[in-house]
Amino acid sequence: MKTFYLVRHGIYENPLNMLPGRLPVRLSPEGIEQSHRLKEYFAGKSVRRIYCSPVLRCRQTAEIMSGGRIPMTTDIRLAETLSAYQGMCYQGEQDPREFYNHRKELGGESFEDLVARTVPVFREIDSRETGNVIICSHSAPLLAMQLGATDSPLDDELRAYGGFRDPRHLEKGSIRPLEIEGNSITVLGMVLQKDLM
């Protein structure tokens, strides 16, 4: 048996309330603290490698978790959802799903696209690694990976908007462990930051 820990990056600096996409926004002081708590959580978990998105906030989170002791590999297929709205400021009264309505017209990714690019990464890591690993990425790619790897059906909300308010999305700085034994994958409960304090 081995465990894949799906980890969402920590809180990032975002004073303009923009959709950061793949822009190089840095972790906030709170996000750095979250990452140190993650490091403490993983100290006794025998993690062999961290796979992470190359986007800055994920790399920072992974580097802190690694502490220079766990090898890291970046993979562009773990990057944030490709969106034409990257960098746009979100106004609180707007329905955030409006930013996800025009993917096909503007060349962005659908949730099904995310499944198609993240599940092969999961399968490659599974075939290569014999022990525990961390996969540090972003909310929607991690959920797509989880649902695709476990052959879970995609509902209309996921197809249309990436499940913007889906309760299975990871909060920033949280963990979703997946236990793997042979061809069987068991999704365990989310480990939230409040559980790490």
C-alpha positions in Angstrom: 0.0 0.0 0.0 1.1 3.6 -0.7 -0.5 7.0 -0.2 -0.6 9.8 -2.7 -1.2 13.1 -0.8 -3.0 15.7 -3.1 -2.0 19.1 -1.6 -3.3 22.4 -2.7 -0.8 25.3 -2.5 -1.1 27.8 0.4 -2.8 31.2 0.4 -1.2 33.7 -2.0 -0.9 37.5 -2.1 -3.9 38.9 -4.0 -4.8 42.4 -2.9 -6.7 43.1 -6.2 -8.8 40.0 -5.9 -7.8 38.8 -9.4 -8.0 35.4 -11.0 -4.3 34.6 -10.8 -4.3 31.6 -13.2 -0.6 30.8 -13.9 0.7 34.2 -13.1 3.7 34.3 -10.7 1.9 35.4 -7.5 3.8 34.7 -4.3 2.6 33.0 -1.2 1.4 35.4 1.5 2.9 35.3 5.0 -0.2 33.1 6.0 0.5 30.8 3.0 4.1 30.4 4.1 2.9 29.5 7.6 0.4 27.0 6.1 3.3 25.4 4.1 5.4 25.1 7.3 2.5 23.3 9.0 2.2 21.0 6.0 6.0 20.3 6.3 5.4 19.3 10.0 2.5 17.1 9.0 4.6 15.2 6.4 7.6 14.8 8.7 6.7 11.2 9.7 4.9 10.1 6.5 7.9 8.6 4.6 7.3 10.7 1.5 9.7 9.7 -1.3 9.1 12.6 -3.8 7.0 15.7 -4.3 5.5 16.3 -7.7 4.3 19.9 -8.3 2.9 22.4 -10.6 5.6 24.8 -12.0 3.4 27.8 -11.0 5.2 29.9 -8.3 2.8 29.4 -5.5 2.9 25.7 -5.8 6.7 25.6 -6.2 7.0 27.7 -3.0 4.6 25.4 -1.1 6.5 22.3 -2.3 9.9 23.8 -1.5 8.9 24.6 2.1 7.3 21.1 2.5 10.5 19.5 1.1 12.8 21.3 3.4 15.6 20.4 1.0 15.2 16.7 2.0 12.5 15.4 -0.3 13.3 15.4 -4.0 11.0 17.5 -6.2 9.8 17.2 -9.8 7.7 19.8 -11.6 5.3 18.9 -14.3 3.5 21.4 -16.5 0.5 19.1 -16.6 -0.1 19.9 -12.9 -0.4 23.6 -13.7 -3.5 25.8 -13.0 -6.4 25.7 -15.4 -5.6 27.6 -18.6 -8.0 30.6 -18.7 -8.3 33.7 -20.9 -9.5 35.5 -17.7 -6.1 35.1 -16.0 -5.2 38.4 -14.4 -8.7 39.9 -14.5 -10.0 41.3 -11.2 -13.1 39.6 -9.8 -15.8 41.9 -8.5 -17.6 40.5 -5.4 -21.1 41.0 -6.7 -20.4 39.0 -9.9 -21.1 35.4 -10.1 -17.6 33.9 -10.4 -19.0 31.3 -12.9 -19.2 34.0 -15.5 -15.4 33.8 -15.7 -15.7 30.1 -16.7 -18.6 30.4 -19.3 -16.6 31.0 -22.4 -13.8 28.5 -22.3 -14.3 27.1 -25.8 -14.7 30.5 -27.5 -11.6 31.9 -25.8 -9.3 28.8 -25.9 -9.4 27.9 -22.2 -9.7 24.5 -20.6 -12.8 22.6 -19.6 -13.0 20.3 -16.6 -12.9 17.4 -19.0 -9.6 18.9 -20.4 -8.2 18.9 -16.9 -9.1 15.2 -16.4 -7.4 14.4 -19.7 -4.2 16.1 -18.8 -3.9 15.2 -15.0 -5.0 11.5 -15.0 -2.0 10.4 -17.2 0.3 12.2 -14.7 -1.3 10.3 -11.8 -1.0 7.0 -13.7 2.7 7.6 -14.6 3.5 8.5 -10.9 1.6 5.4 -9.8 3.5 3.1 -12.2 6.9 4.6 -11.2 6.6 5.1 -7.4 6.4 2.4 -4.9 6.0 4.6 -1.8 4.2 7.7 -0.6 4.3 10.9 -2.7 2.9 14.4 -2.5 1.2 15.9 -5.6 1.1 19.7 -5.1 -1.2 21.6 -7.5 -4.3 23.7 -7.7 -7.9 23.1 -6.8 -9.5 22.2 -10.1 -6.6 20.1 -11.5 -6.4 18.2 -8.2 -10.2 17.5 -8.2 -10.0 16.5 -11.9 -7.2 14.1 -11.1 -9.0 12.6 -8.1 -12.3 12.1 -10.0 -10.6 10.8 -13.2 -8.3 8.4 -11.4 -11.2 6.9 -9.4 -13.5 6.8 -12.5 -16.0 9.1 -10.8 -18.7 10.5 -13.0 -18.7 14.2 -13.9 -21.9 16.1 -13.3 -23.2 19.1 -15.3 -21.8 21.6 -12.8 -18.3 20.2 -13.2 -18.6 20.1 -16.9 -19.9 23.7 -17.2 -17.9 25.5 -14.5 -15.3 23.2 -13.1 -17.5 22.7 -10.1 -16.6 26.1 -8.8 -18.5 25.5 -5.5 -18.1 21.8 -5.4 -17.4 20.7 -1.8 -14.8 18.3 -2.9 -12.4 21.1 -3.9 -9.5 21.4 -1.6 -9.1 24.5 0.5 -5.8 26.3 0.2 -3.1 24.5 2.2 -5.2 21.4 2.7 -4.6 17.7 1.9 -6.6 14.9 0.3 -4.9 11.5 0.9 -5.5 8.7 -1.6 -4.6 5.2 -0.5 -3.5 2.9 -3.4 -3.3 -0.8 -3.2 -2.9 -2.6 -6.5 -5.7 -1.2 -8.8 -7.8 0.0 -5.8 -7.9 3.7 -4.8 -9.5 4.8 -1.6 -10.2 8.5 -1.2 -9.7 9.5 2.5 -11.1 12.5 4.3 -9.7 16.0 3.7 -7.0 17.2 6.1 -7.7 21.0 6.6 -5.3 23.6 7.9 -7.3 23.9 11.1 -6.4 20.2 11.7 -2.7 21.0 11.4 -2.7 23.8 14.1 
